Amino acid sequence: MFGSKKRKTKPNDLMARLRPDLSRESLGVGPDFPGVAPNPLLSGEARKRDAELRAGALALGVLVDWREVNSNPRVVLMFDVETADGISFRGIADEGLTITELTRLAPGQTLPVRYRPAVMDHYVSLARDADPAHVRQLSDRIAGRKRT
């Protein structure tokens, strides 16, 4: 009571304790991953990250798995991401999807995603606004690099 110091728990550590399936280890990312925010709408850092991702570089992500976070439905999508520069990494997207979009998810799907090349913290977002012609060019560039 008096003189006691409250231990400040980081939200990301709290989320990993509450939901072990959202821990860094179970998502397949390294210790540099900041973690999944309990409520990204209340986090200024998450809102800033989302704004940066909307303007981020385009890449292709192969859907590995997803985890439903709550009943909105808010899901954490796990991608194996391949960039135009030849960089591959595990990407995590924290998205709000409609029920229709959720039922259409299937492992192995290739979807356009955006990432922040300067940060490379495993966060990506679905590139819903991506031009199909630009996505096709990116796909051809990645496929051509894999053939050689």
Protein Blocks (a to p, Z undefined) as FASTA:
>chain_A
ZZpacddddfklmmmmmmmmlgmklnopafklnbjcfblmlpmklmmmmmmmmmmccddd
ddfbdcdfblmbccddddddddfkopacdddddddddfklmmmgcghiacdddddfklon
opacddfkbcfklmmmmmmmmmmmmmZZ
